[in-house]
Amino acid sequence: MSTTELVWFKSSYSGSSGDSCIEIAVTQQAIRVRDSKDLTRPHFSVGHEEWARFVGFVADL
């Protein structure tokens, strides 16, 4: 799946000014993460279990 076919979205917690945001796209294989300020940079992928651990960690902060 190419990055143009992915459906990217930002968190509802992202500010309206659009700075310091990431976007994610969910696929069957992984969660794709990219910098919304610079779409020319490559995105990275993380497994679903690792993403769930990351989100759990951030939620506990």
PDB file of N, H, CA, C and O in Angstrom:
ATOM      1  N   MET A   1       0.851  -1.187   0.000  1.00  0.00           N
ATOM      2  CA  MET A   1       0.000   0.000   0.000  1.00  0.00           C
ATOM      3  C   MET A   1       0.890   1.241   0.000  1.00  0.00           C
ATOM      4  O   MET A   1       1.770   1.370   0.851  1.00  0.00           O
ATOM      5  N   SER A   2       0.676   2.119  -0.911  1.00  0.00           N
ATOM      6  H   SER A   2      -0.039   2.014  -1.602  1.00  0.00           H
ATOM      7  CA  SER A   2       1.479   3.338  -0.975  1.00  0.00           C
ATOM      8  C   SER A   2       0.944   4.365   0.029  1.00  0.00           C
ATOM      9  O   SER A   2      -0.187   4.264   0.502  1.00  0.00           O
ATOM     10  N   THR A   3       1.783   5.347   0.337  1.00  0.00           N
ATOM     11  H   THR A   3       2.702   5.429  -0.047  1.00  0.00           H
ATOM     12  CA  THR A   3       1.365   6.370   1.300  1.00  0.00           C
ATOM     13  C   THR A   3       0.224   7.222   0.783  1.00  0.00           C
ATOM     14  O   THR A   3      -0.508   7.814   1.576  1.00  0.00           O
ATOM     15  N   THR A   4       0.054   7.300  -0.531  1.00  0.00           N
ATOM     16  H   THR A   4       0.649   6.819  -1.175  1.00  0.00           H
ATOM     17  CA  THR A   4      -1.060   8.084  -1.061  1.00  0.00           C
ATOM     18  C   THR A   4      -2.383   7.350  -0.885  1.00  0.00           C
ATOM     19  O   THR A   4      -3.440   7.981  -0.896  1.00  0.00           O
ATOM     20  N   GLU A   5      -2.347   6.030  -0.722  1.00  0.00           N
ATOM     21  H   GLU A   5      -1.488   5.517  -0.713  1.00  0.00           H
ATOM     22  CA  GLU A   5      -3.563   5.251  -0.514  1.00  0.00           C
ATOM     23  C   GLU A   5      -3.967   5.176   0.953  1.00  0.00           C
ATOM     24  O   GLU A   5      -5.090   4.783   1.267  1.00  0.00           O
ATOM     25  N   LEU A   6      -3.078   5.542   1.838  1.00  0.00           N
ATOM     26  H   LEU A   6      -2.165   5.861   1.584  1.00  0.00           H
ATOM     27  CA  LEU A   6      -3.367   5.474   3.267  1.00  0.00           C
ATOM     28  C   LEU A   6      -4.317   6.605   3.668  1.00  0.00           C
ATOM     29  O   LEU A   6      -4.298   7.688   3.083  1.00  0.00           O
ATOM     30  N   VAL A   7      -5.134   6.333   4.664  1.00  0.00           N
ATOM     31  H   VAL A   7      -5.149   5.453   5.139  1.00  0.00           H
ATOM     32  CA  VAL A   7      -6.026   7.356   5.211  1.00  0.00           C
ATOM     33  C   VAL A   7      -5.376   7.859   6.499  1.00  0.00           C
ATOM     34  O   VAL A   7      -5.345   7.158   7.510  1.00  0.00           O
ATOM     35  N   TRP A   8      -4.861   9.081   6.441  1.00  0.00           N
ATOM     36  H   TRP A   8      -4.886   9.651   5.619  1.00  0.00           H
ATOM     37  CA  TRP A   8      -4.140   9.680   7.567  1.00  0.00           C
ATOM     38  C   TRP A   8      -5.094  10.533   8.395  1.00  0.00           C
ATOM     39  O   TRP A   8      -5.987  11.182   7.851  1.00  0.00           O
ATOM     40  N   PHE A   9      -4.898  10.530   9.716  1.00  0.00           N
ATOM     41  H   PHE A   9      -4.172  10.003  10.157  1.00  0.00           H
ATOM     42  CA  PHE A   9      -5.684  11.420  10.561  1.00  0.00           C
ATOM     43  C   PHE A   9      -4.868  11.884  11.753  1.00  0.00           C
ATOM     44  O   PHE A   9      -3.920  11.230  12.189  1.00  0.00           O
ATOM     45  N   LYS A  10      -5.276  13.048  12.267  1.00  0.00           N
ATOM     46  H   LYS A  10      -6.046  13.579  11.913  1.00  0.00           H
ATOM     47  CA  LYS A  10      -4.630  13.652  13.428  1.00  0.00           C
ATOM     48  C   LYS A  10      -5.492  13.436  14.655  1.00  0.00           C
ATOM     49  O   LYS A  10      -6.694  13.193  14.553  1.00  0.00           O
ATOM     50  N   SER A  11      -4.876  13.525  15.792  1.00  0.00           N
ATOM     51  H   SER A  11      -3.899  13.722  15.876  1.00  0.00           H
ATOM     52  CA  SER A  11      -5.588  13.431  17.055  1.00  0.00           C
ATOM     53  C   SER A  11      -6.520  14.619  17.222  1.00  0.00           C
ATOM     54  O   SER A  11      -6.240  15.715  16.737  1.00  0.00           O
ATOM     55  N   SER A  12      -7.621  14.394  17.909  1.00  0.00           N
ATOM     56  H   SER A  12      -7.848  13.504  18.303  1.00  0.00           H
ATOM     57  CA  SER A  12      -8.524  15.504  18.225  1.00  0.00           C
ATOM     58  C   SER A  12      -7.877  16.469  19.212  1.00  0.00           C
ATOM     59  O   SER A  12      -8.376  17.576  19.414  1.00  0.00           O
ATOM     60  N   TYR A  13      -6.769  16.059  19.830  1.00  0.00           N
ATOM     61  H   TYR A  13      -6.363  15.160  19.666  1.00  0.00           H
ATOM     62  CA  TYR A  13      -6.041  16.933  20.751  1.00  0.00           C
ATOM     63  C   TYR A  13      -5.071  17.856  20.028  1.00  0.00           C
ATOM     64  O   TYR A  13      -4.474  18.731  20.655  1.00  0.00           O
ATOM     65  N   SER A  14      -4.905  17.681  18.731  1.00  0.00           N
ATOM     66  H   SER A  14      -5.390  16.970  18.221  1.00  0.00           H
ATOM     67  CA  SER A  14      -4.007  18.551  17.962  1.00  0.00           C
ATOM     68  C   SER A  14      -4.556  19.968  17.972  1.00  0.00           C
ATOM     69  O   SER A  14      -5.765  20.181  17.878  1.00  0.00           O
ATOM     70  N   GLY A  15      -3.667  20.917  18.086  1.00  0.00           N
ATOM     71  H   GLY A  15      -2.685  20.744  18.162  1.00  0.00           H
ATOM     72  CA  GLY A  15      -4.083  22.312  18.094  1.00  0.00           C
ATOM     73  C   GLY A  15      -4.581  22.762  16.733  1.00  0.00           C
ATOM     74  O   GLY A  15      -4.274  22.142  15.715  1.00  0.00           O
ATOM     75  N   SER A  16      -5.336  23.822  16.719  1.00  0.00           N
ATOM     76  H   SER A  16      -5.586  24.325  17.546  1.00  0.00           H
ATOM     77  CA  SER A  16      -5.876  24.340  15.460  1.00  0.00           C
ATOM     78  C   SER A  16      -4.801  25.021  14.620  1.00  0.00           C
ATOM     79  O   SER A  16      -4.994  25.230  13.422  1.00  0.00           O
ATOM     80  N   SER A  17      -3.666  25.370  15.236  1.00  0.00           N
ATOM     81  H   SER A  17      -3.509  25.201  16.209  1.00  0.00           H
ATOM     82  CA  SER A  17      -2.600  26.029  14.479  1.00  0.00           C
ATOM     83  C   SER A  17      -1.827  25.044  13.608  1.00  0.00           C
ATOM     84  O   SER A  17      -1.095  25.461  12.710  1.00  0.00           O
ATOM     85  N   GLY A  18      -1.976  23.749  13.859  1.00  0.00           N
ATOM     86  H   GLY A  18      -2.571  23.411  14.589  1.00  0.00           H
ATOM     87  CA  GLY A  18      -1.365  22.741  13.002  1.00  0.00           C
ATOM     88  C   GLY A  18       0.099  22.466  13.263  1.00  0.00           C
ATOM     89  O   GLY A  18       0.735  21.762  12.480  1.00  0.00           O
ATOM     90  N   ASP A  19       0.654  22.998  14.338  1.00  0.00           N
ATOM     91  H   ASP A  19       0.136  23.570  14.975  1.00  0.00           H
ATOM     92  CA  ASP A  19       2.060  22.737  14.611  1.00  0.00           C
ATOM     93  C   ASP A  19       2.221  21.556  15.576  1.00  0.00           C
ATOM     94  O   ASP A  19       1.304  21.223  16.326  1.00  0.00           O
ATOM     95  N   SER A  20       3.373  20.948  15.544  1.00  0.00           N
ATOM     96  H   SER A  20       4.119  21.219  14.935  1.00  0.00           H
ATOM     97  CA  SER A  20       3.735  19.854  16.443  1.00  0.00           C
ATOM     98  C   SER A  20       2.731  18.711  16.425  1.00  0.00           C
ATOM     99  O   SER A  20       2.337  18.212  17.479  1.00  0.00           O
ATOM    100  N   CYS A  21       2.325  18.303  15.261  1.00  0.00           N
ATOM    101  H   CYS A  21       2.645  18.708  14.405  1.00  0.00           H
ATOM    102  CA  CYS A  21       1.349  17.224  15.149  1.00  0.00           C
ATOM    103  C   CYS A  21       1.940  16.037  14.408  1.00  0.00           C
ATOM    104  O   CYS A  21       2.812  16.170  13.549  1.00  0.00           O
ATOM    105  N   ILE A  22       1.437  14.895  14.772  1.00  0.00           N
ATOM    106  H   ILE A  22       0.729  14.787  15.470  1.00  0.00           H
ATOM    107  CA  ILE A  22       1.712  13.709  13.976  1.00  0.00           C
ATOM    108  C   ILE A  22       0.393  13.225  13.413  1.00  0.00           C
ATOM    109  O   ILE A  22      -0.677  13.557  13.924  1.00  0.00           O
ATOM    110  N   GLU A  23       0.482  12.450  12.371  1.00  0.00           N
ATOM    111  H   GLU A  23       1.351  12.181  11.956  1.00  0.00           H
ATOM    112  CA  GLU A  23      -0.688  11.814  11.790  1.00  0.00           C
ATOM    113  C   GLU A  23      -0.434  10.318  11.791  1.00  0.00           C
ATOM    114  O   GLU A  23       0.706   9.871  11.672  1.00  0.00           O
ATOM    115  N   ILE A  24      -1.505   9.548  11.927  1.00  0.00           N
ATOM    116  H   ILE A  24      -2.432   9.911  12.024  1.00  0.00           H
ATOM    117  CA  ILE A  24      -1.361   8.104  11.844  1.00  0.00           C
ATOM    118  C   ILE A  24      -2.313   7.548  10.796  1.00  0.00           C
ATOM    119  O   ILE A  24      -3.349   8.135  10.484  1.00  0.00           O
ATOM    120  N   ALA A  25      -1.929   6.408  10.270  1.00  0.00           N
ATOM    121  H   ALA A  25      -1.087   5.931  10.523  1.00  0.00           H
ATOM    122  CA  ALA A  25      -2.769   5.643   9.353  1.00  0.00           C
ATOM    123  C   ALA A  25      -2.724   4.200   9.844  1.00  0.00           C
ATOM    124  O   ALA A  25      -1.649   3.677  10.136  1.00  0.00           O
ATOM    125  N   VAL A  26      -3.859   3.571   9.935  1.00  0.00           N
ATOM    126  H   VAL A  26      -4.733   3.996   9.699  1.00  0.00           H
ATOM    127  CA  VAL A  26      -3.955   2.209  10.453  1.00  0.00           C
ATOM    128  C   VAL A  26      -4.109   1.237   9.285  1.00  0.00           C
ATOM    129  O   VAL A  26      -4.981   1.403   8.432  1.00  0.00           O
ATOM    130  N   THR A  27      -3.259   0.234   9.263  1.00  0.00           N
ATOM    131  H   THR A  27      -2.551   0.098   9.955  1.00  0.00           H
ATOM    132  CA  THR A  27      -3.378  -0.844   8.289  1.00  0.00           C
ATOM    133  C   THR A  27      -3.484  -2.155   9.055  1.00  0.00           C
ATOM    134  O   THR A  27      -3.322  -2.175  10.275  1.00  0.00           O
ATOM    135  N   GLN A  28      -3.750  -3.235   8.359  1.00  0.00           N
ATOM    136  H   GLN A  28      -3.881  -3.219   7.368  1.00  0.00           H
ATOM    137  CA  GLN A  28      -3.811  -4.541   9.016  1.00  0.00           C
ATOM    138  C   GLN A  28      -2.463  -4.931   9.586  1.00  0.00           C
ATOM    139  O   GLN A  28      -2.396  -5.611  10.610  1.00  0.00           O
ATOM    140  N   GLN A  29      -1.394  -4.510   8.940  1.00  0.00           N
ATOM    141  H   GLN A  29      -1.449  -3.957   8.109  1.00  0.00           H
ATOM    142  CA  GLN A  29      -0.059  -4.914   9.351  1.00  0.00           C
ATOM    143  C   GLN A  29       0.539  -4.032  10.446  1.00  0.00           C
ATOM    144  O   GLN A  29       1.281  -4.526  11.295  1.00  0.00           O
ATOM    145  N   ALA A  30       0.229  -2.740  10.439  1.00  0.00           N
ATOM    146  H   ALA A  30      -0.374  -2.339   9.750  1.00  0.00           H
ATOM    147  CA  ALA A  30       0.933  -1.817  11.338  1.00  0.00           C
ATOM    148  C   ALA A  30       0.205  -0.485  11.446  1.00  0.00           C
ATOM    149  O   ALA A  30      -0.764  -0.208  10.740  1.00  0.00           O
ATOM    150  N   ILE A  31       0.717   0.322  12.361  1.00  0.00           N
ATOM    151  H   ILE A  31       1.505   0.098  12.935  1.00  0.00           H
ATOM    152  CA  ILE A  31       0.306   1.723  12.483  1.00  0.00           C
ATOM    153  C   ILE A  31       1.406   2.537  11.815  1.00  0.00           C
ATOM    154  O   ILE A  31       2.580   2.383  12.153  1.00  0.00           O
ATOM    155  N   ARG A  32       1.045   3.393  10.882  1.00  0.00           N
ATOM    156  H   ARG A  32       0.092   3.519  10.608  1.00  0.00           H
ATOM    157  CA  ARG A  32       2.006   4.257  10.192  1.00  0.00           C
ATOM    158  C   ARG A  32       1.953   5.619  10.855  1.00  0.00           C
ATOM    159  O   ARG A  32       0.872   6.113  11.176  1.00  0.00           O
ATOM    160  N   VAL A  33       3.105   6.228  11.062  1.00  0.00           N
ATOM    161  H   VAL A  33       3.983   5.827  10.801  1.00  0.00           H
ATOM    162  CA  VAL A  33       3.197   7.515  11.752  1.00  0.00           C
ATOM    163  C   VAL A  33       4.021   8.464  10.898  1.00  0.00           C
ATOM    164  O   VAL A  33       5.072   8.092  10.375  1.00  0.00           O
ATOM    165  N   ARG A  34       3.529   9.712  10.759  1.00  0.00           N
ATOM    166  H   ARG A  34       2.676  10.014  11.184  1.00  0.00           H
ATOM    167  CA  ARG A  34       4.289  10.716  10.003  1.00  0.00           C
ATOM    168  C   ARG A  34       4.143  12.084  10.659  1.00  0.00           C
ATOM    169  O   ARG A  34       3.229  12.330  11.446  1.00  0.00           O
ATOM    170  N   ASP A  35       5.070  12.956  10.306  1.00  0.00           N
ATOM    171  H   ASP A  35       5.812  12.756   9.667  1.00  0.00           H
ATOM    172  CA  ASP A  35       5.088  14.344  10.779  1.00  0.00           C
ATOM    173  C   ASP A  35       4.181  15.162   9.869  1.00  0.00           C
ATOM    174  O   ASP A  35       4.439  15.261   8.669  1.00  0.00           O
ATOM    175  N   SER A  36       3.138  15.741  10.416  1.00  0.00           N
ATOM    176  H   SER A  36       2.929  15.660  11.390  1.00  0.00           H
ATOM    177  CA  SER A  36       2.180  16.479   9.594  1.00  0.00           C
ATOM    178  C   SER A  36       2.747  17.791   9.054  1.00  0.00           C
ATOM    179  O   SER A  36       2.197  18.361   8.112  1.00  0.00           O
ATOM    180  N   LYS A  37       3.845  18.274   9.644  1.00  0.00           N
ATOM    181  H   LYS A  37       4.292  17.811  10.409  1.00  0.00           H
ATOM    182  CA  LYS A  37       4.444  19.526   9.179  1.00  0.00           C
ATOM    183  C   LYS A  37       5.338  19.328   7.968  1.00  0.00           C
ATOM    184  O   LYS A  37       5.593  20.275   7.224  1.00  0.00           O
ATOM    185  N   ASP A  38       5.820  18.104   7.762  1.00  0.00           N
ATOM    186  H   ASP A  38       5.613  17.334   8.366  1.00  0.00           H
ATOM    187  CA  ASP A  38       6.746  17.841   6.653  1.00  0.00           C
ATOM    188  C   ASP A  38       6.411  16.493   6.025  1.00  0.00           C
ATOM    189  O   ASP A  38       6.987  15.465   6.383  1.00  0.00           O
ATOM    190  N   LEU A  39       5.482  16.514   5.096  1.00  0.00           N
ATOM    191  H   LEU A  39       5.014  17.349   4.806  1.00  0.00           H
ATOM    192  CA  LEU A  39       5.012  15.284   4.474  1.00  0.00           C
ATOM    193  C   LEU A  39       6.018  14.690   3.501  1.00  0.00           C
ATOM    194  O   LEU A  39       5.815  13.585   2.998  1.00  0.00           O
ATOM    195  N   THR A  40       7.110  15.415   3.228  1.00  0.00           N
ATOM    196  H   THR A  40       7.275  16.313   3.637  1.00  0.00           H
ATOM    197  CA  THR A  40       8.134  14.867   2.342  1.00  0.00           C
ATOM    198  C   THR A  40       9.041  13.879   3.076  1.00  0.00           C
ATOM    199  O   THR A  40       9.724  13.071   2.447  1.00  0.00           O
ATOM    200  N   ARG A  41       9.046  13.947   4.380  1.00  0.00           N
ATOM    201  H   ARG A  41       8.492  14.603   4.892  1.00  0.00           H
ATOM    202  CA  ARG A  41       9.858  13.020   5.173  1.00  0.00           C
ATOM    203  C   ARG A  41       9.191  11.651   5.185  1.00  0.00           C
ATOM    204  O   ARG A  41       7.965  11.559   5.123  1.00  0.00           O
ATOM    205  N   PRO A  42       9.972  10.604   5.262  1.00  0.00           N
ATOM    206  CA  PRO A  42       9.375   9.263   5.294  1.00  0.00           C
ATOM    207  C   PRO A  42       8.636   9.011   6.607  1.00  0.00           C
ATOM    208  O   PRO A  42       9.001   9.546   7.654  1.00  0.00           O
ATOM    209  N   HIS A  43       7.614   8.203   6.532  1.00  0.00           N
ATOM    210  H   HIS A  43       7.318   7.769   5.681  1.00  0.00           H
ATOM    211  CA  HIS A  43       6.904   7.815   7.743  1.00  0.00           C
ATOM    212  C   HIS A  43       7.548   6.555   8.307  1.00  0.00           C
ATOM    213  O   HIS A  43       8.379   5.926   7.651  1.00  0.00           O
ATOM    214  N   PHE A  44       7.160   6.192   9.519  1.00  0.00           N
ATOM    215  H   PHE A  44       6.485   6.702  10.051  1.00  0.00           H
ATOM    216  CA  PHE A  44       7.642   4.927  10.073  1.00  0.00           C
ATOM    217  C   PHE A  44       6.449   4.091  10.492  1.00  0.00           C
ATOM    218  O   PHE A  44       5.337   4.593  10.654  1.00  0.00           O
ATOM    219  N   SER A  45       6.704   2.814  10.662  1.00  0.00           N
ATOM    220  H   SER A  45       7.607   2.406  10.530  1.00  0.00           H
ATOM    221  CA  SER A  45       5.651   1.879  11.026  1.00  0.00           C
ATOM    222  C   SER A  45       5.961   1.246  12.373  1.00  0.00           C
ATOM    223  O   SER A  45       7.123   1.048  12.729  1.00  0.00           O
ATOM    224  N   VAL A  46       4.919   0.935  13.108  1.00  0.00           N
ATOM    225  H   VAL A  46       3.976   1.095  12.819  1.00  0.00           H
ATOM    226  CA  VAL A  46       5.055   0.255  14.391  1.00  0.00           C
ATOM    227  C   VAL A  46       3.924  -0.773  14.476  1.00  0.00           C
ATOM    228  O   VAL A  46       2.822  -0.537  13.982  1.00  0.00           O
ATOM    229  N   GLY A  47       4.206  -1.894  15.098  1.00  0.00           N
ATOM    230  H   GLY A  47       5.101  -2.085  15.500  1.00  0.00           H
ATOM    231  CA  GLY A  47       3.198  -2.942  15.237  1.00  0.00           C
ATOM    232  C   GLY A  47       2.036  -2.505  16.127  1.00  0.00           C
ATOM    233  O   GLY A  47       2.164  -1.568  16.916  1.00  0.00           O
ATOM    234  N   HIS A  48       0.920  -3.183  15.994  1.00  0.00           N
ATOM    235  H   HIS A  48       0.816  -3.944  15.354  1.00  0.00           H
ATOM    236  CA  HIS A  48      -0.275  -2.833  16.765  1.00  0.00           C
ATOM    237  C   HIS A  48      -0.043  -2.968  18.278  1.00  0.00           C
ATOM    238  O   HIS A  48      -0.479  -2.110  19.045  1.00  0.00           O
ATOM    239  N   GLU A  49       0.634  -4.031  18.707  1.00  0.00           N
ATOM    240  H   GLU A  49       0.988  -4.727  18.083  1.00  0.00           H
ATOM    241  CA  GLU A  49       0.894  -4.210  20.144  1.00  0.00           C
ATOM    242  C   GLU A  49       1.806  -3.122  20.679  1.00  0.00           C
ATOM    243  O   GLU A  49       1.579  -2.599  21.769  1.00  0.00           O
ATOM    244  N   GLU A  50       2.830  -2.781  19.923  1.00  0.00           N
ATOM    245  H   GLU A  50       3.015  -3.206  19.037  1.00  0.00           H
ATOM    246  CA  GLU A  50       3.746  -1.724  20.356  1.00  0.00           C
ATOM    247  C   GLU A  50       3.039  -0.376  20.415  1.00  0.00           C
ATOM    248  O   GLU A  50       3.290   0.418  21.321  1.00  0.00           O
ATOM    249  N   TRP A  51       2.153  -0.113  19.448  1.00  0.00           N
ATOM    250  H   TRP A  51       1.949  -0.759  18.712  1.00  0.00           H
ATOM    251  CA  TRP A  51       1.392   1.136  19.446  1.00  0.00           C
ATOM    252  C   TRP A  51       0.489   1.202  20.675  1.00  0.00           C
ATOM    253  O   TRP A  51       0.392   2.249  21.315  1.00  0.00           O
ATOM    254  N   ALA A  52      -0.165   0.105  21.006  1.00  0.00           N
ATOM    255  H   ALA A  52      -0.086  -0.745  20.486  1.00  0.00           H
ATOM    256  CA  ALA A  52      -1.045   0.063  22.185  1.00  0.00           C
ATOM    257  C   ALA A  52      -0.245   0.322  23.465  1.00  0.00           C
ATOM    258  O   ALA A  52      -0.720   1.013  24.366  1.00  0.00           O
ATOM    259  N   ARG A  53       0.962  -0.231  23.542  1.00  0.00           N
ATOM    260  H   ARG A  53       1.348  -0.792  22.809  1.00  0.00           H
ATOM    261  CA  ARG A  53       1.814   0.031  24.707  1.00  0.00           C
ATOM    262  C   ARG A  53       2.204   1.502  24.783  1.00  0.00           C
ATOM    263  O   ARG A  53       2.185   2.096  25.861  1.00  0.00           O
ATOM    264  N   PHE A  54       2.559   2.091  23.643  1.00  0.00           N
ATOM    265  H   PHE A  54       2.575   1.608  22.767  1.00  0.00           H
ATOM    266  CA  PHE A  54       2.928   3.510  23.603  1.00  0.00           C
ATOM    267  C   PHE A  54       1.759   4.386  24.047  1.00  0.00           C
ATOM    268  O   PHE A  54       1.928   5.271  24.885  1.00  0.00           O
ATOM    269  N   VAL A  55       0.583   4.143  23.493  1.00  0.00           N
ATOM    270  H   VAL A  55       0.445   3.424  22.812  1.00  0.00           H
ATOM    271  CA  VAL A  55      -0.601   4.943  23.848  1.00  0.00           C
ATOM    272  C   VAL A  55      -0.920   4.773  25.327  1.00  0.00           C
ATOM    273  O   VAL A  55      -1.266   5.748  25.994  1.00  0.00           O
ATOM    274  N   GLY A  56      -0.813   3.557  25.853  1.00  0.00           N
ATOM    275  H   GLY A  56      -0.532   2.765  25.311  1.00  0.00           H
ATOM    276  CA  GLY A  56      -1.037   3.334  27.281  1.00  0.00           C
ATOM    277  C   GLY A  56      -0.055   4.099  28.138  1.00  0.00           C
ATOM    278  O   GLY A  56      -0.431   4.667  29.163  1.00  0.00           O
ATOM    279  N   PHE A  57       1.214   4.121  27.723  1.00  0.00           N
ATOM    280  H   PHE A  57       1.520   3.660  26.890  1.00  0.00           H
ATOM    281  CA  PHE A  57       2.245   4.852  28.459  1.00  0.00           C
ATOM    282  C   PHE A  57       1.930   6.343  28.472  1.00  0.00           C
ATOM    283  O   PHE A  57       1.990   6.979  29.524  1.00  0.00           O
ATOM    284  N   VAL A  58       1.598   6.904  27.320  1.00  0.00           N
ATOM    285  H   VAL A  58       1.550   6.387  26.465  1.00  0.00           H
ATOM    286  CA  VAL A  58       1.296   8.339  27.224  1.00  0.00           C
ATOM    287  C   VAL A  58       0.051   8.678  28.044  1.00  0.00           C
ATOM    288  O   VAL A  58      -0.003   9.730  28.680  1.00  0.00           O
ATOM    289  N   ALA A  59      -0.922   7.816  28.034  1.00  0.00           N
ATOM    290  H   ALA A  59      -0.878   6.961  27.517  1.00  0.00           H
ATOM    291  CA  ALA A  59      -2.151   8.068  28.796  1.00  0.00           C
ATOM    292  C   ALA A  59      -1.882   8.124  30.294  1.00  0.00           C
ATOM    293  O   ALA A  59      -2.597   8.800  31.033  1.00  0.00           O
ATOM    294  N   ASP A  60      -0.854   7.414  30.740  1.00  0.00           N
ATOM    295  H   ASP A  60      -0.273   6.865  30.140  1.00  0.00           H
ATOM    296  CA  ASP A  60      -0.531   7.380  32.172  1.00  0.00           C
ATOM    297  C   ASP A  60       0.283   8.585  32.623  1.00  0.00           C
ATOM    298  O   ASP A  60       0.497   8.763  33.822  1.00  0.00           O
ATOM    299  N   LEU A  61       0.743   9.416  31.690  1.00  0.00           N
ATOM    300  H   LEU A  61       0.569   9.271  30.716  1.00  0.00           H
ATOM    301  CA  LEU A  61       1.571  10.582  32.076  1.00  0.00           C
ATOM    302  C   LEU A  61       0.774  11.635  32.789  1.00  0.00           C
ATOM    303  O   LEU A  61       1.321  12.668  33.175  1.00  0.00           O
TER     304      LEU A  61
END
